Amino acid sequence: MSGLQLQQLSRRCGDRLVLEHLDLAVAPGECLALLGPSGCGKTTTLRLVAGLDPCSGGRILLNGEDITARPAGEREVAMVFQSYALFPHLDVGENLALGLRSRGIPRAERDRRIASVLELLQLTALVRRRPAQLSGGQRQRVALARALLRQPRIVLLDEPMSNLDARLREELRPELRRLLCGGEPPVLYVTHDQQEAMGMADRIAVLQAGRLEQVGGVRELYTDPASRFVADFLGRPAINWLPGRDGTALGLRPEHLRPRPEGGLQARPERREWWGHQQLLWLETPRGTLRMLLPEGAEAGAEGLRVGWRAADELWFDAAGQRLSAEGPWRQGLESGAV
């Protein structure tokens, strides 16, 4: 099978299991984001694929070839780091030429490849500038250019935009996706930022404590989370939680709460934030504080309102955090909010 396959991949550091039996597949040209909190195993996975750390178990296959024991320098992998790792005393052209020269690429071929990647990434006019003379976005493109010059079989990115401000990240996401995705090499993209993962990736793999929680498309993970952790980790504003029977929990997205003329829960606005054309309300209800995105044109007076939700929007989880079906005894006592 072509692309990247991770089969029961594990990594142990002393007595601690950092990565536990990870199974993933990334097709050629696909961008798969590894998403999760710090310490969940994202960067560890990247380092194992790159050959920077040894595996404690499992296999890594690239285009059907087992590369688990192959040295890092022989894997034809390109990696873009969080810090960019550019040499400050070299200009853009020299930074790009260094790796090619160390691999014995002839001068004419070096110049041809560098000119091509400079044009692709719109860096031609900056070729004689040093890193200190570049903006954060320009340095990020230089690091990406250096990775692409390797003509890699797989591209690995470790939080490549975490050093950029939010506006610049938003501007660079479509450009980065255009350059990386849809080509031949599979792309493995590590981030803790859900917006970045949703904007960049074809699919997302959510990790927690070294284990794979769920992998799937962006919409699938958001609307049909397999665990309470995935439901809680994805989504801004954060999901609301209401306690159910026998340790169960009901998750309700803020956009799924709606004002109702009658019935539902009585609520009193305690705080509000403007989110462009919407308002985010913190509501005090008999069942605790709920967050609601108030639709455009709707109003919530200081005296209060009544809110409800559709039964189809309920996300139920058992005491262990695993998904439950929408129908069951756990729904008893919460029907007053659903319509």
C-alpha positions in Angstrom: 0.0 0.0 0.0 1.3 3.5 -0.9 1.5 6.3 1.6 2.4 6.1 5.3 1.3 3.3 7.7 1.9 3.2 11.4 1.2 -0.3 12.8 0.9 -0.7 16.6 3.6 2.0 17.0 4.8 2.4 20.6 7.5 4.4 22.4 8.5 3.8 26.0 10.8 6.1 28.1 11.9 4.2 31.2 8.7 3.0 32.9 6.5 5.5 31.1 4.6 4.5 27.9 4.7 7.7 25.8 2.9 6.2 22.8 0.7 3.1 23.0 0.0 0.8 20.0 -0.8 3.6 17.5 -2.4 2.5 14.2 -2.7 5.2 11.5 -2.6 5.4 7.7 -1.9 8.6 5.6 -2.6 8.3 1.9 -0.4 10.0 -0.8 -1.2 13.7 -0.9 -3.3 13.6 2.2 -2.7 15.9 5.2 -3.4 14.2 8.5 -3.2 16.4 11.6 -2.2 15.0 15.0 -4.1 17.0 17.5 -4.1 16.9 21.3 -2.8 18.6 24.4 0.9 18.9 25.4 2.3 15.5 26.3 -0.2 13.4 24.3 2.4 11.9 21.9 2.1 14.1 18.9 5.7 15.1 18.5 6.9 11.7 19.7 5.0 10.2 16.7 6.7 12.6 14.3 10.1 11.9 15.7 9.6 8.1 15.4 8.5 8.5 11.7 11.6 10.8 11.1 13.9 8.2 12.7 15.1 10.7 15.4 13.9 8.3 18.2 13.8 4.5 18.2 10.5 2.6 18.4 9.8 0.4 21.4 7.3 -1.6 19.3 5.4 -1.7 16.0 6.3 -0.9 12.4 6.5 2.2 10.1 5.8 1.5 6.5 6.3 4.0 3.7 4.9 3.1 0.3 4.8 -0.5 1.5 8.5 -0.5 2.6 9.4 -1.1 6.2 11.6 1.8 7.4 11.3 1.2 11.1 15.0 0.4 11.6 16.3 2.7 8.8 18.6 5.6 9.9 17.0 9.0 9.7 19.3 10.2 6.9 18.1 7.4 4.7 14.4 7.9 5.1 13.9 10.7 2.6 11.8 12.6 5.1 11.4 16.4 5.2 10.7 18.0 8.6 9.7 21.6 9.4 10.3 22.5 13.0 8.5 24.9 15.3 11.7 27.0 15.6 12.4 27.0 11.8 16.1 26.2 12.6 17.6 28.7 10.1 21.3 29.6 10.3 21.4 33.3 11.3 24.7 34.1 9.6 23.6 32.7 6.2 21.2 34.4 3.8 18.1 32.7 2.3 20.0 31.2 -0.7 22.8 29.9 1.5 20.4 28.3 4.0 18.7 26.5 1.1 21.9 25.4 -0.6 23.6 24.0 2.5 21.7 20.7 2.6 22.0 20.2 -1.1 25.7 20.8 -1.0 26.2 18.4 1.9 24.4 15.7 -0.1 26.8 16.2 -3.0 24.2 17.7 -5.5 26.1 19.4 -8.4 26.1 23.2 -8.5 24.0 23.6 -11.6 21.3 21.2 -10.2 21.4 23.0 -6.8 20.8 26.4 -8.5 18.0 25.0 -10.6 16.2 23.4 -7.6 16.6 26.5 -5.4 15.4 28.9 -8.2 12.3 26.7 -8.6 11.4 26.5 -5.0 12.1 30.2 -4.5 9.6 31.0 -7.2 7.0 28.6 -5.9 7.1 30.1 -2.4 7.5 33.8 -3.7 10.9 34.2 -2.0 13.0 35.1 -5.1 13.3 38.8 -4.0 14.4 37.8 -0.5 17.2 35.4 -1.6 20.0 37.6 -0.2 18.4 38.5 3.1 19.4 36.9 6.4 16.8 35.4 8.8 16.8 38.5 11.0 15.7 40.6 8.1 12.7 38.5 7.4 9.2 38.5 9.0 7.9 35.4 10.8 5.8 34.4 7.8 8.8 34.7 5.5 11.1 32.6 7.8 8.4 30.0 7.9 8.3 29.9 4.1 12.1 29.5 4.0 11.9 26.6 6.4 9.3 25.0 4.1 11.4 25.7 1.0 14.3 23.9 2.6 12.1 20.9 3.4 10.7 20.7 -0.2 14.2 20.8 -1.7 14.8 17.4 -0.3 12.2 16.0 -2.7 10.8 14.0 0.2 8.7 10.9 0.3 6.9 12.3 3.3 6.6 15.8 4.9 6.5 16.2 8.7 5.5 19.5 10.3 5.9 20.1 14.0 3.7 23.2 15.1 5.2 25.2 12.2 3.0 28.3 12.8 3.0 28.4 16.6 5.5 31.3 16.7 3.3 33.5 14.5 0.5 35.7 15.6 -3.2 34.7 15.1 -3.8 36.9 12.1 -0.7 35.7 10.3 -1.5 32.1 11.0 -5.0 32.6 9.5 -3.5 34.2 6.4 -0.8 31.5 5.9 -3.1 28.5 6.4 -4.5 28.4 2.9 -1.1 29.1 1.3 0.5 26.3 3.3 -2.3 23.9 2.4 -2.0 24.8 -1.3 1.8 24.1 -1.3 1.7 20.9 0.7 -1.5 19.0 0.1 -2.6 17.3 -3.0 0.9 16.4 -4.2 2.6 13.0 -4.0 4.0 12.9 -0.4 1.7 12.3 2.5 1.8 15.1 5.1 1.8 14.6 8.9 1.0 17.9 10.7 1.3 18.3 14.5 -0.6 21.0 16.3 -2.4 21.7 19.5 -4.5 24.3 17.9 -7.9 22.9 16.7 -8.6 25.8 14.3 -5.2 25.1 12.6 -6.0 21.4 12.4 -9.5 22.0 11.0 -8.1 24.5 8.4 -5.2 22.4 7.3 -6.0 18.8 7.5 -8.1 16.4 5.4 -8.5 14.2 8.5 -7.6 14.7 12.2 -6.3 12.1 14.7 -7.0 13.1 18.3 -4.5 11.8 20.8 -4.6 11.7 24.6 -2.0 10.4 26.9 -0.3 8.5 24.1 -3.5 6.8 22.9 -5.5 7.4 19.8 -9.0 8.7 20.8 -10.5 9.1 17.3 -9.5 9.7 13.7 -11.8 11.1 11.0 -12.9 14.1 9.0 -13.3 17.5 10.7 -17.1 17.5 10.6 -17.3 13.9 11.8 -15.2 14.5 14.9 -17.1 17.7 15.8 -20.7 16.3 15.3 -20.1 12.7 16.2 -17.3 12.5 18.8 -16.5 9.0 20.0 -15.5 10.1 23.5 -16.1 12.9 26.0 -12.4 13.9 25.6 -12.9 14.5 21.8 -16.2 16.4 22.4 -14.5 18.6 25.0 -11.3 19.2 23.1 -12.9 20.2 19.8 -15.1 23.3 19.6 -15.0 27.0 20.4 -16.8 28.1 22.6 -16.4 25.0 24.7 -19.2 22.4 24.9 -21.7 22.6 27.8 -22.0 19.6 30.2 -25.1 18.6 32.2 -25.0 15.6 34.6 -27.2 12.6 33.9 -28.1 9.5 35.7 -25.5 6.9 36.9 -22.5 9.1 36.1 -23.6 9.8 32.5 -23.1 13.3 31.0 -24.9 15.2 28.3 -22.9 17.5 26.0 -24.6 20.4 24.3 -22.8 22.7 21.9 -23.4 26.4 22.6 -24.8 26.9 19.0 -27.4 24.3 19.6 -29.1 26.1 22.5 -32.0 28.3 21.3 -34.4 30.8 22.9 -37.9 29.4 23.4 -41.1 31.2 24.0 -42.2 28.7 26.6 -41.0 25.5 28.2 -37.3 24.6 28.3 -35.0 26.0 31.1 -35.4 29.3 32.7 -32.1 31.2 32.2 -30.7 34.5 33.3 -27.8 36.1 31.4 -24.8 36.7 33.7 -22.2 37.7 31.1 -21.9 38.3 27.4 -19.2 38.6 24.8 -19.6 39.9 21.2 -18.3 37.4 18.6 -18.8 39.4 15.4 -22.4 39.1 14.4 -23.2 36.8 17.4 -23.3 37.1 21.1 -21.8 34.5 23.5 -24.0 34.4 26.6 -23.2 32.8 30.0 -26.6 31.7 31.4 -27.4 30.8 35.0 -30.0 28.0 34.9 -31.4 25.5 37.5 -28.9 23.0 36.1 -25.8 25.2 36.3 -24.1 27.7 34.0 -24.6 27.2 30.2 -22.9 29.0 27.3 -25.1 29.9 24.3 -24.3 31.5 21.0 -27.2 33.9 20.5 -28.2 34.0 16.8 -28.1 37.2 14.9 -31.2 39.3 15.5 -32.2 37.5 18.7 -32.2 39.4 22.0 -31.8 38.4 25.6 -32.9 40.9 28.2 -31.5 41.2 31.6 -34.7 39.8 33.2 -34.0 36.4 31.5 -35.2 34.0 28.8 -36.1 30.4 28.3 -33.7 28.1 26.4 -34.0 24.6 24.9 -32.4 22.3 22.3 -33.2 19.6 19.9 -32.9 16.0 21.1 -31.0 15.3 17.9 -28.2 17.6 19.1 -27.6 15.8 22.4 -24.3 14.1 22.9 -24.4 11.5 25.6 -21.4 9.8 27.3 -21.1 7.1 30.0 -19.1 7.4 33.3 -16.0 6.3 31.5 -16.3 9.0 28.9 -17.4 6.7 26.0 -20.3 7.6 23.6 -23.8 6.4 24.3 -26.7 6.2 22.0 -29.2 9.0 21.9 -32.0 6.9 23.4 -31.8 5.3 26.8 -32.8 5.7 30.5 -30.0 8.3 30.9 -32.3 10.9 29.2 -34.9 10.7 31.9 -35.2 14.0 33.8 -33.7 16.1 31.0 -36.6 16.1 28.6 -37.7 19.6 29.7 -34.9 21.2 27.6 -35.3 19.2 24.4 -37.8 19.8 21.6 
